[in-house]
Amino acid sequence: MVNGPPTPPPTTAAELQDEARIASTSTADQAPAVHASDPPPPQAAPETRLEIYQDVLPALIDSLARNEYNRLVLVAEEADLEARQRAIDSNQGFLSSPL
């Protein structure tokens, strides 16, 4: 019934249990199937990103101690860009054919 009043939310214990059961089964039905033959999705190596940030941490601390906020932002942005580029480069090996 499209034009009828909206359904009130569950209020009794039985209604709340039914709602929880329906919600848990609907999310289980929507989970994507994973096959053993499927390769794992490509992920950037977190240790590479961590290394980059550990390398620039002294420069960030020094910039902060000297109140050089422009340099601080510049160093942080460059490190972030380098980490992203390395992540992109590491994922390029997973392409099997050109599009």
Secondary structure as UniProt FT lines:
FT   HELIX           13..30
FT   TURN            36..37
FT   HELIX           46..65
FT   TURN            66..67
FT   HELIX           69..91
FT   HELIX           92..94
//
